[in-house]
Structure formats: structure tokens, C-alpha cells
Amino acid sequence: GVQTCALPIFSVYIKKSPFKSTDNVSLLLKYCKGDTNFLENLPGLPLLVTQDNQLRAFSTTDPKFLSRHHSILPQCRELFVHERLRIHIFGDVKSQESSVFRRFGVQDFATNLNRCLPSEFFTGDDYVRWCPTQESVPSKRWVQGVWNFLYEETNYVLKKMEQTERERSTSAKHEGEIKRIQRILQPLSKWSILPCIETRQMTSRRGSIVETPEHCLVPLSLAQSVLDFTCYDENSKPLVEALRRLNLAEVNYTILRPDSCSLARKLVTSLKTPESLLKCFEQKLKKTPNAFEGKLKSSECRTILKCFSDSVNRLEERDKTVLKGLPFYQATHGKLTSVGSAEVCVLPIDIPRKEMDTLGLRRKVTFLEASRSLAPLFQFLEF
């Protein structure tokens, strides 16, 4: 019977134990599993092999994770049931409910991540430069594994939430899916784990400006400062081309697998949510205040501003500061400018432009060209 096994209850390397291998422990557990009360009798039974190849006792005070995602915490193998036991002995639903096992969730991953990921990836306020070909964590394979885990876990938690709502009939208080996902992933908000590519300007030895794509990992709290250009229609092509000229950060989907790409898309900015484009601009300008100077033609600036003008009902009061700081406004003197905190006056076409620059400097007023397509935006900005 299960209770007659009398083996030492301390941790020992499996090869130095009487069993010599995980396969032999698995064989014995398979025999023990024939007992009707197998799961109930597991606590105290010294037949648990963890992913670090240590033989231990099953414990309700120190339950182990029954999860296939142990590779994303390579320094924490002692926390996970060995995958051979997980697959061959404890792969059924009933086993997962045993008190000697724990479900591996986002909070558990976040709690132990500092043991595996260097501290420079815990920032919350900036991107971290990264080399996908590096062998140490965070490698490309590790990032893929993390997003596979997050995709599975968010799906699991979302289904549980929906099930609870149905049981309690609380669907009237329905919270948007994206908000829920953000809440599920909140414990990871300061960890840089989202892969992106950001084009940076470098000065070559000859003194010329060279644009170089750079791999970065982005903290989830800044996910909305990263763009997704994978889905847009022909009408949006001029907007996409204008935005790409600004060298904003874009999600690097080549790092992720197809399933987890769908999760990343829900966290970042797309053309479907124009108001969130401001997060991309804000992050870029925070690092490089003159990042957009001289980048765009007047028509391209108008295209970007029209995007905000068309969705002005989705803008908020706090968005005004970022919008006014964009150097995309056509001044009456012919140049593109930002308006900042200056007083602004939009001049109708029939008013003469002569000496308006001098008047503007004297009165500290910025004169902008009127535009019918930008009228809703100008009204929102109180120009």
C-alpha cells in the first residue's frame, strides 16, 4: 500500500538515491497510483522528483508547481514537479487539484522572476537594449516561452472570470477584455519582456546620420508606447508611412509564436485606437525631445493630426499637453511648429499674412493656418 513506503524525507539528488533515476520513481508511482486513495496519501510520501532532479517528499506546506512552463524560471527548478512525473503520473485533472501541487500563475512568475532575469530589466519607465541571439536569459527562446505562458494563463484566467460571472449572474458589470488582461498581467508591469524594434539615429565616423534598428525589451507598463502595424487597410497607408518615418518602436513579432502574437496585439497601440498613439509619441519625446524635428513634410503632419481630429471624441483632457508639443502644426510663416503653452490663433484664409510673424513675436502668439479637416482638433485644443 501507499503508506508502507519508508524512505528518508530530506532532499537528495536522484542519482544518489536508491532509485537512481526519475524513470524508476515514475514506475513506482505508477504502481502506487492503483491505490484508491493515492492522491489523499501523497503528503509525506518521499517520491517527489522536482525539475532540479532532487528527490523530496510531497508536502501540503510546500506544494510544487504542476506546470510545463518551468523553463521560464531556470533558476527555480526546485519549485516545479519533474516534467516526466507531470506527464506520466499527474497529467489528469484530479491530480491538479491535490493539495501537494499548485497552479503556476502570473503572480508566481513575477514573484520569482528576480532570481532569473537581471535587475536592469526591472525598470518600468524605459526600454532596455537587448540581443535576441544571446544565450543567457533573456534569450529569444526564453522570451518566446514567457509569451507562450502568458497567452495560456490569460486565456485560462479569462475563462474562469466568465464562468464566475455566469454563476453569479454579474455579466452586467462586464469589464472590457483588454482591461482584464492588463489587470491579470499587472504583477509584471515593471518587467521588460515585450520585444520591439526601435530605429535610432547614430552618427557615423564620417559625420553622417545613420538610422540603425535596435532590439529592445519593453516593460509591460509601457506596452502602449509600442506600435502594431500588422493590420491596416489601404486608406490608412499614408498614415502608416508617415508614422514609420518617425522611427517609433514596433512590436517584433518575429520573436513571438503566432498564438502569443494575438496577446501582444491586445496590449500595444494600433491604428484602431488612434488616441493611444499619443503614448508612442510621449515615450519617444521623453527620451529625445527633438526626435520629430524635420522628419515629416507638411502633408504627412496633416495626415497624423487628421487622425486625431477624426477621433477627437476619444481624446481626454490630459492628451492636450502631448498634442500641443508635437511639431506638426503649419504656421502662417510656412514652417512646421509645436505650440506648447503659447497662445494660438488660427487665421482664416482671407486674412493677409504680411507682418504676422512680427506681430506674433510681439504678442507672443503662434499663428496657425486654418484647416477644415483639423477644425475638430483645433476646437478640442481651444485654438
N, C-alpha and C positions, 0 to 999 in steps of 0.2 A: 504494500500500500504506500501511498504518498508520504504518510507521516513517519515511516520507519527509516527514511534516509537519514543517516547520522554522519554529516560531514562538517568540517570546520566552517564557521560563519564569517571569517575575515576574507578580505580581498586577496586573491592570489593569481599570478599570471597563468593563463590556461594551460600552457605547455609544461608548467611546473606542478600542475595539479594531477591527481590520479587519472583524470580523463584524457589529458594530453592534447585534446583538440575540441573545438566548438561543435564539430560534427558528432562527436561521441556524446556530448552533453545533450545535443538535439535528439539523438537516438533515445537516450534515457527519458527525456521529457515527453517524447512521442509515446513511449510505453506508459509513463505516468498519466498522460492525458486520457487514457482509457478509464481512469477512475471517475466516478460520477461527480465527486466534489473536488476535482482537480484545481479549479481556479480559486475556490474558497480556501484550499490548503496551501496555496503558494507562499503566503507570508512566512518568512523564516526559513524557507527551503533554499539551501545553498546551491542552486542550479541555474543561477542567472549569469549569463555571459554578456558583458557590455561591449560597446563598439571598440573600446580600447583593449580588448582581449583579456580582461580581468574576470575571474570567476568570483561571484558575490552571492549574497543571499537576497532573495526577493524581500522587499520591505514596504510597508504601508507608510512609514515615516520618511522614507527616502525613495519615492516612486520614480521610475525611469521613463523617459520618453519613448513611446512606441511610434516611431516615425521613420520614414525613408529619407528624410532631409538632414541626416546627421552631417553630411559633407559641408554644409554651410557654417558649421561650428567645429572646424577641425581640431581646435584646442580643447574641446569639451566632449570628447568621445565617451567619457565615463558616465555622461548623463543619458546616453541612448542604449536601448536594448540592441544587442548584436543583430545585424540585419538577417543573418541565417535563422535565428530564432524567431525574429519578427515574421519572416516569410513562411517558414515551415511549421511553426508551432502556434504563434499568436496572431495569425493573419485574419482570424474571424472576428466578427463584430462583438461577440460576447467577451472575448479576451480584452478588447479595448476598454471595456467598462470595469475591468478589475481594478481594485484599489492599489495594486502594486505598480500600475502604469499610469502615465499622464499623457494628455494630448499636448503636442508641441505647437504652441500658438505664437502669434506676433510678439506678444509681451515677453514670452520666454526667450525668443530670439534676441529681442532688444536688450534684455537683462544681461545676457551672456556675450553680446557682440564685442564688448570692450576687451575680451580675452583673445579675440581673433583678429580684429581689424585695428590697425594703428590709429592712435589718438588724433592724427591730423585729419582723419575722415569724419571726425565728430565736430562739426562746425556750426551748421545751421544758418550761416549768413554769407557763405561764399562757395564757389565751385572749387574742387580740388583737382589739380592736374593728375593725369593717370595714364599708365601704359598698359593697354589690354594684353600685350604679349608677355607681361611679367609672370613669373611662375609662383611668386608668393601671393598671399591674399592681400588685396582683391585682384585675382586673375580674371580673365574673361570667363573661364569655366565657373568660377565662384559666383560672379555677378549673374550669370545665366541661372545657376542653381538657386540663388536668392529670389529671383523673379519668378521662377517656377513655383517655389514655395509660397510666395506672396499671392500668386494667382490662385493656387489651390485653396489657400487658407481664407482669402477674402470671399471666394465662392462659397466655401463651407459656412462661414460666419453669416453671410448674407442670407443663405437658405435657412439657417437657424432663426435669424431675426424674423423672416417672413412666416416661418412656422409658428413662432411665438405670437406674432400678430394675429394670425388666423385663429389660434386657440383663445386669445384674449379679445378678439374682435376689435382690435385697435388700429385697423388699417386707415381709419380716418386721419390719424396723426402721422400719415406716411411721410417719411423723410427721403429726400432725393437719393438715388443710388450713389452718386459721386460723393455727396456729403457723408454718407455712411462709410464708404471706402476710406475717405480721409480720416474718419474717426477711428476705424479699425487699425489704420497704419500710423496713427498719431505717436505711439511709442518710438517710432523710427524717424520722427520728423527731423531730428538734427543729424542723422547719419547720412553721409554722402554715398548713395548706392544707385542713383539713376544715371545711366550712361548717356553722355551727349557729346556732340562735336561743336566747338566754338571756333570760328575763324578769327585769328588775331593778327594784327599788323606788326611786322617786325622790320627793323632797319637792316638792310644787307650791308656787307663790308664796303660796297661801292656807294652807299648812302641812299639807295633807292628803297622805297617801301615795298615789302613783300608780304602777301597775305598767306598765312600758314594755318591749316586746320589743326586744332589741338583737341586731344581726347580729355574729357573731364568726367568726374563723378559729381552729381549734384545732390545736395541734401533734399529730402522729400518736402521740407518746408518751402523750398524754392522751386518745386516742380512746375508751377505755373509760369515760371520765367523761362521755360524751355518750350520751343515750338514744335508742332507736329504738322508737317506739310504733306503727309501721305494721301490725304483725301481732300481734293478741291475740284470745282468744276471749271470749265473754260472761261466763264465770266470772271472768276477770281484770279486768273493767270497774271494780269497786270499787278494786282496787289501782292501776290506771291513773289514776283520778280523784284518789286520794289523792296519788300521786306528782306529778301535774301541779300540785297545789296548792303544792308545794314549789319551783316555778319552777326546776327542773333544766334543764340545757342539752339541747336536742333537735336531732337532725340536720336540716338544712334541705335536704330532698330536692328542693325546687323549683329549687334551683341546679343540681342534677346531672341528667344524662340517665339514662333507665331502666337501661341496661346497667351504668353505673358505680355506680348506686344499690346494686346487688347486692354490689359490692365493699365499699362503705362499711358496709353492714349486717354484714359479717363482722368488722369492726374495732371496732364500737361495742357498747354494752350493750343487751341486750333482756331481756324477761321470761323468755326461755328460759334465761338464765343469771343467776338471782337473786343469786348471790354477787358478780357484777360490779357490781351496784347500789351496793355499798359504795364503789366508785371514784367514782361520781357524788356520793355524799354527802360523801366525803372532800374532793373538789375544792371543792365548794360551801362547806363549813365552813372550809376553809383560808383562803378569801377573806373570808367573813363568818361568824365563829364563832356568832352568834346567828340565823343565817338561817332556822332551822326553828322558832324560839320562837313559840308562839301561832298557828302556821299550821294545825294539824290538830285535829280532835276526837279524843276517846279511841278511838272505834270505828275511825277512819282509822289511828291509830297502831297499833292492834292488828292491822289488816289488813296493814300493812307488816311488822311484827315476825313475823306468822304466815308471811309469805312466806319469811323466813329460817329460821323454825322448821321449816317443811316441807322445807327443803333443807339442813338442818344438817350432813348428812354431806359436803357440798361446801365447807363453810367451813374456814378454816385458822386456826392459832393467831394469826397476825398480824391477823386480822379482828376479834379481840376488842376492841381499843382503839377502833376506829371504832364498833362496835356499842354499846359502853358509853357513848360520847359522844353518842349520839342522844337527844334529849329526848322519847322516845316511850313511856316506861315509866309505868305507872299506879301512883303511890304510894298508900299507905294513907290519907294525908291528903286524897286526892281529886284532887290536881293531877298533871299530867304532868311527868316529870323525866328528866334523864340521871343516870347513876350514876358515870361517870368511874372514879376509882380508889377510891371509897368502898367500905366493906364493905356487902354487900347481904344482906338477909334476906327471903325470900318467905314471907308469912304465909298460912296456910290460912284458909279462910272462917270456921271456928268459933272463931277466937281474937278476943277483944274488941279493938276499935281505940282505945278510950279511953286517952288519955295516951301513945299510942305515939309521937307526934311528939316529945314531951318526952324520952322515953326514947331515941329515935333521935338527937336532938341531943346528949344527954349521952354516949352511947356511940359517937357518930359512925358510926351505921349508917343506911342507907336501907332503909326497909320498903316492899316492893312487894306489890301484890295478886297472889294466886296465879291462874294461868290454865292450864287443861288444854291448850288449843291451843298455848300458848307453853312448855309444860314442856320439850320437847326443846332449845329455845333457852336457857332458863334453866339447864338442866343443862350445856350446852356452855360457858356463861359462868360456870359454877361458882357460881351464886347459891344 
